[in-house]
Amino acid sequence: MDIKYKADLRLPTDTYAYIEMHIEDTPENIIQAYRDLVKLWQAGEGLVEAEWQRTLDKYIWGDETMDSEEYAQMNLEQQAIIQTIKKSRNRNNYKLKHQK
C-alpha cells in the first residue's frame, strides 16, 4: 500500500506571483505532477493553430528566415519545431556545398 502525501506545488511566474497546485499522492506522482505543471507553463499559449500552420508553411516552403516577433510569440514546442527545421536546412545546405 502506497502512502499518500499532501503537497502544495508553487511555480513562480513573476515577481510576487506564482501558480499553486494542491495534490495528494505518492512522492513519485507528486514529482511528476510538478514536472507536468512546469512543462505546461513553459509551453505557453503560442500561436493559435491557424496562424501556426500559416507560419510553418511559409517557413518550410518559402522564407529562409523567421520574423523575430513571430518567433517570440511561439511557445517552446513551436520554437523547437522551427529550430529542428532550421538545423535540417543547415545540414542539407552544407552537404550540397561540399558535394563532389
N, C-alpha and C positions, 0 to 999 in steps of 0.2 A: 504494500500500500504506500503510495507516494504521499509525502507530507506536503500540504499546500501552504504557501507563504503569501502574505499580503505585501504588495509593493506599490509605491507611488512613483511613477516614472515621470521625470521632468526633462523636457528637451528645450534648451534655451533657443529663443527665436530672435530676440532683440534685447536691447538694454531694458532690464526690469520686465521682461516678457518671456513667457515660456508656454509650451503645450504640456498639459498634465494628463496622465492616464493612470487610473487605478486598476489594479489587476490582482487576482488571487489565483495562484497556480504553482506549479513546481518551479524550482530555480531555473531549470533549463528553458522552460516555456516563457518565463519572465524575461530572460535574456533575449530570447528570440523575438518576443513582443517588442522589446526596446529596439532591437536592430530593425525590425519592420517599421516601427514608428520613425526612426531616423531616415530610413530609405524613402518613406513616403514624403517626409519633409524635404529632403534633398531633391527629390524628383520634381517638386514644384508643379505648377499648373502647366507651364509651357504653352506652345502654340495650340490653338484649337485644331481639331483633326483636319478640317478642310484646308486651313492655312498651312498646316504642317505638310500635307500632301502636295500642295502647290509649290511650297518652298523646296521640298525634297526633289520633286520632278524637275524644277528649274535648275537645281544644283547638279543633279545627275546628268541631265540631257543638254544643259546649256552653259550656264556660267561656270567659270573656273574658280571664281571667288565667291565668298559669302559676305553679305552685308552684316557688319558688326552689330547693328541694332537688332536685326532679325535674330542673329545668333544669341544675343544676350536675352532675348525673350524666351528662348527654348529652355526646356527643363533638362536635367542632366542626361536623361536617357536619349532625348533627341540630339543633344550635343554629341553624345558618344557615337551615335549613328553617323553624323556628319564627319566626325573625326576618322571613323573607320573607312568611309568612302574616300576621304582626303588621303589617307595613308595608302590605300589601294591605288589611287591615281598616281601618287608619287612613285610607288614601286613600278607601275606599268610604264610611266614616262622614263624612268631610269633604264628599264630593260630595253625600251625602244631606242634610246640614245646610244646604248652600248652594244647593240646587236652587230654582229659581223657578217 
